[in-house]
Amino acid sequence: MALGEHRGDVLRLVVGQAARLEAVGLGLGVLGAVALGRVMASALFGLVRPDAANLAVVTAFQAAVAFATAWIPARRATRIDPLRALRGE
């Protein structure tokens, strides 16, 4: 913002970078959970495989939490006056 960017652009940049990391992490986590669930279900007697609905709910909740952890600090940072922040350094 000190270099002339608008608040919305800075917010979009920060949240976009976090969303890309979040998507990779959630994708790898879902693949790992499905693979490990199949291995555990075949190895242990009486264990049922996890269903897709539970996996989708947990993934959506984790995505919402990850979005909030990126968006809230970024929104707060864009409300700070750049000159005041630079003088504090």
N, CA, C and O atoms as a DFTB+ gen file, in Angstrom:
356 C
 N C O
     1  1       0.824      -1.184       0.000
     2  2       0.000       0.000       0.000
     3  2       0.868       1.246       0.000
     4  3       0.461       2.297      -0.495
     5  1       2.058       1.123       0.554
     6  2       2.949       2.271       0.567
     7  2       3.440       2.593      -0.842
     8  3       3.876       3.713      -1.106
     9  1       3.371       1.635      -1.732
    10  2       3.829       1.843      -3.098
    11  2       2.673       2.147      -4.046
    12  3       2.859       2.105      -5.262
    13  1       1.502       2.446      -3.532
    14  2       0.389       2.875      -4.353
    15  2      -0.680       1.844      -4.640
    16  3      -1.604       2.119      -5.405
    17  1      -0.585       0.690      -4.064
    18  2      -1.616      -0.322      -4.283
    19  2      -2.867       0.022      -3.480
    20  3      -2.796       0.661      -2.430
    21  1      -3.991      -0.407      -3.988
    22  2      -5.250      -0.196      -3.286
    23  2      -5.442      -1.295      -2.241
    24  3      -4.847      -2.368      -2.336
    25  1      -6.269      -1.013      -1.258
    26  2      -6.481      -1.973      -0.176
    27  2      -7.051      -3.280      -0.686
    28  3      -6.635      -4.352      -0.247
    29  1      -7.994      -3.205      -1.601
    30  2      -8.600      -4.422      -2.136
    31  2      -7.611      -5.291      -2.887
    32  3      -7.690      -6.518      -2.831
    33  1      -6.679      -4.661      -3.589
    34  2      -5.666      -5.421      -4.325
    35  2      -4.728      -6.153      -3.368
    36  3      -4.369      -7.307      -3.601
    37  1      -4.340      -5.484      -2.305
    38  2      -3.449      -6.106      -1.320
    39  2      -4.166      -7.258      -0.622
    40  3      -3.589      -8.327      -0.420
    41  1      -5.416      -7.035      -0.259
    42  2      -6.204      -8.074       0.394
    43  2      -6.375      -9.279      -0.535
    44  3      -6.236     -10.422      -0.098
    45  1      -6.670      -9.033      -1.795
    46  2      -6.840     -10.103      -2.773
    47  2      -5.536     -10.877      -2.968
    48  3      -5.559     -12.099      -3.112
    49  1      -4.413     -10.184      -2.973
    50  2      -3.125     -10.835      -3.144
    51  2      -2.816     -11.767      -1.975
    52  3      -2.433     -12.919      -2.178
    53  1      -2.983     -11.270      -0.764
    54  2      -2.646     -12.058       0.421
    55  2      -3.581     -13.253       0.555
    56  3      -3.128     -14.373       0.791
    57  1      -4.877     -13.021       0.407
    58  2      -5.837     -14.115       0.542
    59  2      -5.686     -15.101      -0.615
    60  3      -5.867     -16.303      -0.418
    61  1      -5.363     -14.631      -1.798
    62  2      -5.156     -15.524      -2.939
    63  2      -3.976     -16.455      -2.738
    64  3      -4.054     -17.639      -3.065
    65  1      -2.880     -15.928      -2.202
    66  2      -1.721     -16.776      -1.934
    67  2      -2.044     -17.819      -0.871
    68  3      -1.644     -18.977      -0.983
    69  1      -2.760     -17.403       0.148
    70  2      -3.149     -18.353       1.196
    71  2      -4.118     -19.396       0.646
    72  3      -4.058     -20.558       1.047
    73  1      -5.002     -19.008      -0.256
    74  2      -5.964     -19.946      -0.825
    75  2      -5.272     -21.000      -1.677
    76  3      -5.682     -22.161      -1.685
    77  1      -4.233     -20.605      -2.388
    78  2      -3.492     -21.592      -3.176
    79  2      -2.817     -22.622      -2.267
    80  3      -2.872     -23.822      -2.537
    81  1      -2.192     -22.160      -1.208
    82  2      -1.573     -23.091      -0.262
    83  2      -2.625     -23.975       0.396
    84  3      -2.412     -25.171       0.596
    85  1      -3.747     -23.379       0.723
    86  2      -4.839     -24.121       1.348
    87  2      -5.363     -25.203       0.407
    88  3      -5.625     -26.323       0.846
    89  1      -5.515     -24.894      -0.858
    90  2      -6.027     -25.868      -1.826
    91  2      -5.074     -27.050      -1.972
    92  3      -5.510     -28.199      -2.039
    93  1      -3.789     -26.773      -2.021
    94  2      -2.804     -27.854      -2.121
    95  2      -2.847     -28.720      -0.858
    96  3      -2.847     -29.948      -0.945
    97  1      -2.882     -28.090       0.292
    98  2      -2.921     -28.835       1.544
    99  2      -4.181     -29.664       1.700
   100  3      -4.121     -30.818       2.124
   101  1      -5.319     -29.084       1.363
   102  2      -6.565     -29.834       1.466
   103  2      -6.605     -30.982       0.458
   104  3      -7.081     -32.072       0.773
   105  1      -6.110     -30.738      -0.738
   106  2      -6.081     -31.804      -1.736
   107  2      -5.220     -32.983      -1.301
   108  3      -5.633     -34.138      -1.399
   109  1      -4.024     -32.679      -0.821
   110  2      -3.142     -33.743      -0.336
   111  2      -3.725     -34.439       0.886
   112  3      -3.592     -35.653       1.036
   113  1      -4.365     -33.679       1.747
   114  2      -4.984     -34.261       2.939
   115  2      -6.134     -35.190       2.604
   116  3      -6.267     -36.258       3.202
   117  1      -6.970     -34.790       1.650
   118  2      -8.091     -35.642       1.246
   119  2      -7.580     -36.926       0.597
   120  3      -8.062     -38.017       0.903
   121  1      -6.602     -36.790      -0.301
   122  2      -6.035     -37.987      -0.929
   123  2      -5.411     -38.920       0.112
   124  3      -5.583     -40.138       0.046
   125  1      -4.694     -38.347       1.058
   126  2      -4.086     -39.155       2.109
   127  2      -5.123     -39.816       3.000
   128  3      -4.954     -40.967       3.401
   129  1      -6.197     -39.099       3.315
   130  2      -7.243     -39.668       4.167
   131  2      -7.966     -40.815       3.473
   132  3      -8.273     -41.832       4.094
   133  1      -8.234     -40.646       2.187
   134  2      -8.901     -41.718       1.443
   135  2      -7.993     -42.936       1.350
   136  3      -8.437     -44.062       1.575
   137  1      -6.730     -42.717       1.022
   138  2      -5.792     -43.837       0.899
   139  2      -5.598     -44.549       2.232
   140  3      -5.632     -45.778       2.295
   141  1      -5.398     -43.788       3.285
   142  2      -5.189     -44.399       4.597
   143  2      -6.459     -45.082       5.090
   144  3      -6.388     -46.119       5.751
   145  1      -7.616     -44.513       4.776
   146  2      -8.875     -45.146       5.168
   147  2      -9.061     -46.492       4.506
   148  3      -9.543     -47.434       5.135
   149  1      -8.682     -46.596       3.235
   150  2      -8.794     -47.880       2.541
   151  2      -7.823     -48.912       3.110
   152  3      -8.170     -50.082       3.268
   153  1      -6.620     -48.474       3.412
   154  2      -5.635     -49.396       3.984
   155  2      -6.090     -49.872       5.350
   156  3      -6.002     -51.061       5.655
   157  1      -6.573     -48.957       6.175
   158  2      -7.015     -49.327       7.518
   159  2      -8.249     -50.231       7.472
   160  3      -8.365     -51.161       8.271
   161  1      -9.177     -49.960       6.536
   162  2     -10.386     -50.781       6.434
   163  2     -10.050     -52.201       5.982
   164  3     -10.708     -53.155       6.397
   165  1      -9.039     -52.342       5.143
   166  2      -8.676     -53.690       4.692
   167  2      -7.838     -54.428       5.741
   168  3      -7.831     -55.658       5.773
   169  1      -7.143     -53.694       6.586
   170  2      -6.256     -54.329       7.562
   171  2      -6.966     -54.674       8.867
   172  3      -6.588     -55.636       9.535
   173  1      -7.973     -53.919       9.234
   174  2      -8.644     -54.133      10.513
   175  2     -10.028     -54.712      10.289
   176  3     -10.770     -54.243       9.426
   177  1     -10.370     -55.712      11.051
   178  2     -11.667     -56.361      10.919
   179  2     -12.761     -55.478      11.522
   180  3     -12.620     -54.975      12.637
   181  1     -13.837     -55.297      10.784
   182  2     -14.996     -54.566      11.285
   183  2     -14.910     -53.060      11.136
   184  3     -15.835     -52.358      11.544
   185  1     -13.857     -52.549      10.581
   186  2     -13.722     -51.110      10.396
   187  2     -14.359     -50.714       9.068
   188  3     -14.031     -51.275       8.023
   189  1     -15.262     -49.754       9.115
   190  2     -15.910     -49.316       7.881
   191  2     -15.132     -48.153       7.289
   192  3     -14.495     -47.384       8.009
   193  1     -15.191     -48.036       5.976
   194  2     -14.504     -46.937       5.302
   195  2     -15.212     -45.624       5.599
   196  3     -16.432     -45.598       5.756
   197  1     -14.458     -44.539       5.675
   198  2     -15.103     -43.238       5.895
   199  2     -15.962     -42.856       4.696
   200  3     -15.581     -43.083       3.548
   201  1     -17.117     -42.278       4.971
   202  2     -17.999     -41.913       3.865
   203  2     -17.652     -40.524       3.331
   204  3     -16.992     -39.727       3.997
   205  1     -18.108     -40.265       2.129
   206  2     -17.771     -39.025       1.432
   207  2     -18.406     -37.804       2.096
   208  3     -17.838     -36.713       2.053
   209  1     -19.564     -37.977       2.701
   210  2     -20.241     -36.834       3.333
   211  2     -19.426     -36.295       4.508
   212  3     -19.254     -35.083       4.641
   213  1     -18.932     -37.178       5.347
   214  2     -18.108     -36.731       6.475
   215  2     -16.825     -36.070       6.001
   216  3     -16.404     -35.048       6.542
   217  1     -16.213     -36.655       4.995
   218  2     -14.980     -36.089       4.454
   219  2     -15.229     -34.710       3.855
   220  3     -14.401     -33.811       4.005
   221  1     -16.365     -34.535       3.177
   222  2     -16.701     -33.236       2.590
   223  2     -16.971     -32.183       3.660
   224  3     -16.560     -31.032       3.511
   225  1     -17.655     -32.562       4.731
   226  2     -17.952     -31.609       5.810
   227  2     -16.672     -31.164       6.506
   228  3     -16.482     -29.977       6.771
   229  1     -15.806     -32.111       6.798
   230  2     -14.547     -31.775       7.470
   231  2     -13.677     -30.905       6.567
   232  3     -13.056     -29.951       7.037
   233  1     -13.628     -31.226       5.285
   234  2     -12.837     -30.438       4.341
   235  2     -13.380     -29.024       4.210
   236  3     -12.607     -28.068       4.163
   237  1     -14.698     -28.880       4.149
   238  2     -15.308     -27.549       4.053
   239  2     -15.037     -26.738       5.312
   240  3     -14.772     -25.539       5.231
   241  1     -15.103     -27.379       6.475
   242  2     -14.817     -26.672       7.728
   243  2     -13.363     -26.221       7.776
   244  3     -13.078     -25.094       8.180
   245  1     -12.451     -27.082       7.372
   246  2     -11.038     -26.708       7.364
   247  2     -10.769     -25.589       6.364
   248  3      -9.948     -24.709       6.626
   249  1     -11.444     -25.613       5.236
   250  2     -11.277     -24.550       4.248
   251  2     -11.782     -23.223       4.795
   252  3     -11.156     -22.187       4.576
   253  1     -12.900     -23.241       5.501
   254  2     -13.440     -22.009       6.084
   255  2     -12.510     -21.448       7.156
   256  3     -12.296     -20.238       7.223
   257  1     -11.968     -22.309       7.979
   258  2     -11.039     -21.857       9.019
   259  2      -9.767     -21.299       8.394
   260  3      -9.265     -20.266       8.838
   261  1      -9.241     -21.963       7.378
   262  2      -8.028     -21.480       6.710
   263  2      -8.277     -20.136       6.031
   264  3      -7.414     -19.259       6.064
   265  1      -9.444     -19.963       5.417
   266  2      -9.780     -18.685       4.793
   267  2      -9.849     -17.577       5.843
   268  3      -9.340     -16.477       5.625
   269  1     -10.473     -17.867       6.972
   270  2     -10.592     -16.860       8.035
   271  2      -9.230     -16.492       8.608
   272  3      -8.987     -15.328       8.928
   273  1      -8.335     -17.481       8.739
   274  2      -7.013     -17.178       9.289
   275  2      -6.170     -16.354       8.329
   276  3      -5.204     -15.721       8.756
   277  1      -6.503     -16.347       7.064
   278  2      -5.797     -15.493       6.105
   279  2      -6.489     -14.140       5.960
   280  3      -5.826     -13.107       5.874
   281  1      -7.808     -14.148       5.933
   282  2      -8.564     -12.933       5.641
   283  2      -8.566     -11.940       6.807
   284  3      -8.411     -10.741       6.578
   285  1      -8.733     -12.394       8.027
   286  2      -8.829     -11.480       9.174
   287  2      -7.546     -10.675       9.369
   288  3      -7.633      -9.451       9.467
   289  1      -6.355     -11.288       9.432
   290  2      -5.142     -10.470       9.581
   291  2      -4.861      -9.575       8.371
   292  3      -4.372      -8.456       8.523
   293  1      -5.172     -10.074       7.164
   294  2      -4.949      -9.257       5.966
   295  2      -5.853      -8.036       5.970
   296  3      -5.424      -6.946       5.593
   297  1      -7.093      -8.208       6.391
   298  2      -8.031      -7.081       6.469
   299  2      -7.558      -6.059       7.514
   300  3      -7.628      -4.851       7.289
   301  1      -7.085      -6.555       8.638
   302  2      -6.578      -5.641       9.672
   303  2      -5.337      -4.902       9.188
   304  3      -5.163      -3.719       9.482
   305  1      -4.470      -5.598       8.443
   306  2      -3.233      -4.971       7.955
   307  2      -3.523      -3.902       6.919
   308  3      -2.783      -2.922       6.831
   309  1      -4.581      -4.063       6.131
   310  2      -4.885      -3.056       5.118
   311  2      -5.498      -1.802       5.720
   312  3      -5.558      -0.770       5.052
   313  1      -5.946      -1.865       6.940
   314  2      -6.538      -0.687       7.583
   315  2      -5.501       0.205       8.271
   316  3      -5.827       1.306       8.715
   317  1      -4.266      -0.264       8.359
   318  2      -3.198       0.522       8.974
   319  2      -2.680       1.530       7.956
   320  3      -2.511       1.201       6.782
   321  1      -2.434       2.736       8.395
   322  2      -1.867       3.771       7.530
   323  2      -0.421       3.401       7.186
   324  3       0.379       3.180       8.095
   325  1      -0.063       3.326       5.895
   326  2       1.291       2.899       5.517
   327  2       2.391       3.800       6.061
   328  3       3.443       3.311       6.473
   329  1       2.162       5.107       6.068
   330  2       3.203       6.013       6.592
   331  2       3.430       5.786       8.080
   332  3       4.564       5.817       8.558
   333  1       2.358       5.561       8.794
   334  2       2.486       5.321      10.235
   335  2       3.221       4.001      10.489
   336  3       4.029       3.909      11.414
   337  1       2.946       2.992       9.682
   338  2       3.634       1.693       9.841
   339  2       5.115       1.829       9.497
   340  3       5.957       1.239      10.174
   341  1       5.447       2.590       8.464
   342  2       6.844       2.763       8.083
   343  2       7.612       3.581       9.109
   344  3       8.795       3.331       9.340
   345  1       6.968       4.537       9.714
   346  2       7.648       5.334      10.761
   347  2       7.928       4.492      11.985
   348  3       8.917       4.723      12.680
   349  1       7.071       3.515      12.264
   350  2       7.263       2.650      13.411
   351  2       8.428       1.691      13.255
   352  3       8.940       1.164      14.242
   353  1       8.849       1.464      12.022
   354  2       9.980       0.573      11.752
   355  2      11.215       1.310      12.109
   356  3      12.315       0.774      11.973
